[in-house]
Amino acid sequence: MWEWAVRAAGVFWFVGGLVTLRALARARVVDVALAALGGGIRTRDLVRAGLLGGGAVLTALAGLFLALLDRFAVPALLANAVVQAVWLAYAARHFPPEDDEDRIGRLRVTNAFGVWLVGTGLVIAAEQFGVVHFLDLPTVEAVIGVAAVAAVVWQGLAIRAIWATPRLGASVIVDAEPEGPYRQPVNVILAPEVGCWPLWDADDGRNLDPWRLDLAEDLRERIRGFEDRVIAALDVDHDDGPTIVDRSVIPALEAEAIEITRALAAVYGEDAVGWRLPGEG
């Protein structure tokens, strides 16, 4: 009975790790575009990508070993606990929550880490007291090892792509569109910049004219009004580049950006839309 409970926990964590990897891959398109619009990638962004991606791989790996009752289950559980602890410590310093939504998300991650520690402790206790017996499965371990290496290489290539992200922004040159129908985007970023249209193609960094997109007229007007309010709030001569110095206006602008991206999500999909204010990380 206890062995099946352990196996079930392993299946849960294995699926959770795969779901997290998929979510990270889908979100990376938006992250890369935001990095381009924000003046280029930072070291902290690479560390974040590495820790989150590595943690997801280890979650799936530990879950699979646990589901198979393999001898490497406990080492994988402990390794992932270390990675999660490092991420939480690093995030507390370099990615402090900026609003209530961020604080709730960080609390959920912390709670999940606590659950992982409790689960790891229970598995270790079950092994020590002979409730669960782990097996030597060399052939299976070799296959899983190859898959794990492939997953790590994939994460490394994704991080390399983030590092290679060019800087885009007010100085971007908007190439003339080729003849024929206007190429509609699949993933978009709402990010007003001085001298640019307020929307960007998250896939290739193309600056998008809202009036050439398949959007409702009222949504285009909302985007234009939002752009006007953001630009009016900017200090274009700030040492760090165009920045909103009056922090009191940011909550209202953030709320408006969220509402507009929700409307854009109805067109492009929830995972295909993001937003950013000038000067914000």
Secondary structure, 3 states (H helix, E strand, C coil): CHHHHHHHHHHHHHHHHHHHHHHHHHHHHHHHHHHHHCCCCCHHHHHHHHHHHHHHHHHHHHHHHHHCCECCHHHHHHHHHHHHHHHHHHHHHHCCCCCHHHHHHHHHHHHHHHHHHHHHHHHHHHHHCCCCCCECCHHHHHHHHHHHHHHHHHHHHHHHHHHCCCCCCCCCCCCCCCCCCCCCCCCEEECCCCCCCCEEECCCCCEECHHHCCCCHHHHHHHHHHHHHHHHHEECCCCCCCEECCHHHHHHHHHHHHHHHHHHHHHHCHHHEEECCCCCC
